[in-house]
Amino acid sequence: MGEDNQINQEFGNVSILFTSRNDEAYNLKCSATAYPDRGFAQAKSFDQFMELIME
């Protein structure tokens, strides 16, 4: 639980879809959807998510 008993959602719901063709990367799709509910703390930005996975 985070501030004011809100759940820390970090980046929200994260989805990563990777597609390859002939053993080569073809498509990479990343998305993050935050819960706007007052029971959840504000999510971190998508830019922060991308920085984290690109380390």
Buried (B, 14 or more C-beta within 10 A) or exposed (E): EEEEEBEEBBBBEBEEEEEEEEEEEEEEEEEBEBBEEEEBBBBBEBEEBEEEEEE
